[in-house]
Amino acid sequence: MDCKKCNRPLEPVAAALTRKIVGPQATEVLCLACLAAKFGTTERRLLDAARRYRDGGCVLFQGLDLG
């Protein structure tokens, strides 16, 4: 699967973040860079959020390499 905006291959964490932040009804999945731009943040802050979700037990982030 590729980013809907820039066509780069999607990282699994980007798909999980899209489902968590936008919701399961999201029709487009963005890469980390495009997701960060959309929400006015940085990729690092998104990855930090993903770590918090994983550490909090969210199953969307279990087993993902978050760097």
C-alpha positions as CSV (number, residue, x, y, z in Angstrom):
1,M,0.0,0.0,0.0
2,D,1.2,3.5,-0.8
3,C,0.6,7.0,0.6
4,K,-2.5,8.5,-0.8
5,K,-0.7,11.9,-1.2
6,C,2.9,11.2,-2.2
7,N,2.7,7.6,-3.3
8,R,5.6,6.5,-1.1
9,P,5.4,3.0,0.4
10,L,3.6,3.1,3.8
11,E,5.2,2.2,7.0
12,P,3.0,0.0,9.2
13,V,3.1,2.6,12.0
14,A,1.6,5.2,9.6
15,A,-1.3,2.9,8.9
16,A,-1.8,2.3,12.6
17,L,-1.6,6.0,13.4
18,T,-4.1,6.9,10.7
19,R,-6.6,4.4,12.2
20,K,-5.9,5.7,15.7
21,I,-5.9,9.4,15.0
22,V,-8.4,9.7,12.1
23,G,-10.4,6.7,12.9
24,P,-11.2,3.2,11.5
25,Q,-13.4,4.9,8.8
26,A,-10.4,6.6,7.3
27,T,-10.5,6.2,3.5
28,E,-6.9,7.4,2.8
29,V,-3.8,6.4,4.6
30,L,-0.8,8.8,4.6
31,C,2.9,8.1,5.2
32,L,4.5,9.6,8.4
33,A,5.7,12.7,6.6
34,C,2.3,13.5,5.0
35,L,0.5,12.6,8.2
36,A,2.7,15.0,10.2
37,A,2.2,17.8,7.7
38,K,-1.6,17.2,7.7
39,F,-1.7,17.6,11.5
40,G,1.0,20.3,11.8
41,T,3.4,18.2,13.8
42,T,6.6,16.3,13.2
43,E,7.3,12.6,12.4
44,R,9.2,12.3,15.7
45,R,6.1,13.5,17.7
46,L,4.0,11.0,15.8
47,L,6.4,8.2,16.6
48,D,6.4,9.3,20.3
49,A,2.6,9.1,20.3
50,A,2.8,5.6,18.7
51,R,5.1,4.5,21.5
52,R,2.7,5.8,24.1
53,Y,-0.2,4.0,22.5
54,R,1.8,0.8,22.3
55,D,3.0,1.1,25.9
56,G,-0.6,1.8,26.9
57,G,-1.7,-1.5,25.4
58,C,-3.2,-0.4,22.1
59,V,-3.3,-3.5,19.9
60,L,-2.8,-1.4,16.7
61,F,0.8,-0.8,17.7
62,Q,1.8,-4.2,19.2
63,G,4.8,-5.7,17.4
64,L,5.6,-2.6,15.4
65,D,9.2,-1.4,15.1
66,L,9.0,2.2,16.3
67,G,12.7,2.9,16.2
